Amino acid sequence: MTYVTFHDLKGASVFITGGGAGIGASLTDGFMAQGANVVFVQRSDASEFVQDMTKKHGRTPLFIRCDITDVAALQAAIKQAAAANGPVTVLVNNAANDSRHTLADTSSDDWDNGMNVNLRPHFFTAQAVAEGMKAQGGSIINFSSISYMMGGAGYPGYVAAKAAITGLTRGLARELGPDNIRVNALMPGWVLTKRQLDLWADKASLAAHLEKQCLKEHLVPQDVVDATLFLASKASRMMTGQALVVDGGVVVTG
């Protein structure tokens, strides 16, 4: 269900990492429903999803197969997006890997691989879009997580990366603000995607987490999509350097 139409997103040039599966697929769908021109990258094939989006919206998102740990390929994809739809005005750094790991069993290669997926792309995509955004302003939305605010155990590298994303967001907001480029972090709670339901969302865990929420309803991808659209739109034009939490009321800011 779409609650709000953000008219200024019609025709916007949007670039999404990991935009063909999970929350990313919902983001692509949500931006297309607003009339935006969407380019997304993903390592796995998303051809079937592209066909579904074309059938649903009568327009086709541009899918570029890309491993986001390859910085040169990622920045080349952003250039391709600009050539197709004009300079990127909305960048959504969504892609991440929250695979569980322990302190004892994590090697230096494991650590680096995690940062290369969960943190490094946020910097180098921003680097690639900044010049094109200067002419008309833009919005960069970095997906972080409430995991570090909760002090979550079982994936310390992921938690560290998500905390760093918030710091990076604040630094970039200060650096890019004079060019009317806004940079905000979005902090989802436990969103019940298929991956979460398949791997970790057993009955006891769901009940325990719901007990922590003020709102007694589990989050679904659309909850995150709506917040992302708001941050992308000029409806939030004087918001930058912020961490917007969407978690049903588990953690607090301010």
Residue, then its C-alpha position, 0 to 999 in steps of 0.5 A: m500500500t502506498y500512503v503518500t505520493f511525492h510529486d517531485l520524485k517523478g522523473a528523478s534519476v535514482f540509483i539503488t544498490g542491491g535493488g533487485a531483492g529483499i528490501g532493495a526490490s521493494l525500494t525499486d518498486g516504490f520509486m518506480a511507483q512515484g514515477a522515478n527512473v530507477v537504475f539498480v545494481q546487484r551481483s545476482d541476476a535480477s532479470e525476472f524481477v525487471q520483467d515483473m517491474t516492467k509489467k507492473h509499471g509499464r516502464t523498465p528499470l535499468f539493471i546493471r549486474c555488478d559486485i559492489t565490492d568492485v569499486a571501479a565497476l560500481q562507479a562505472a555503473i553510476k556513470q551508466a545510470a547518468a548517461a541513461n537518466g541524467p545525473v543521479t539525484v537520489l542515491v540509496n546505499n541499501a545493499a548489505n550482508d548481515s550473515r552471522h559470525t563470531l569474534a573468535d572465528t572471524s579472520s582478517d579477510d572475513w573482516d575486510n570482506g564484510m567492510n567491503v560490502n557493508l561500508r566501503p560502497h557508501f563512500f565510493t558511490a557518494q564520491a561518484v554522484a557528488e559532482g553530478m548532484k552539484a548542479q541541482g542538489g540531491s539526496i544520499i540515503n545510507f542504510s544503517s541499522i539499529s543493530y549497533m544502537m541495541g548492542g546486538a551480538g552475533y555479528p560484530g563486524y556488521v554492527a561495526a560497519k553500521a555504526a560507521i555508516t552513521g558517522l560517514t553520513r554525518g561527515l558527508a552531510r557537512e562536506l556536501g551541504p554547501d552544494n545542496i546535497r543532503v545525506n541522511a542515514l536510515m536505521p531500520g529495525w527488524v524488517l521481515t523479509k524472506r531472508q529474515l523469515d527463512l534464517w532467523a525469524d523463529k517464533a520465540s525470536l519474533a515474540a521477544h523482539l515484538e516485546k521490545q517494540c512500542l508498536k506491536e506489529h512487525l515491520v515489513p519492507q513497505d515501512v522502510v520504503d515510505a521513509t526512504l521516499f520521504l528522505a529522497s523527496k524535497a519534503s525533507r529538504m532541510m533534513t541532513g546529517q540525521a539518523l532516521v529510525v524506523d523500528g516500531g519504537v525499540v531504540v530512541t534518538g535525541 
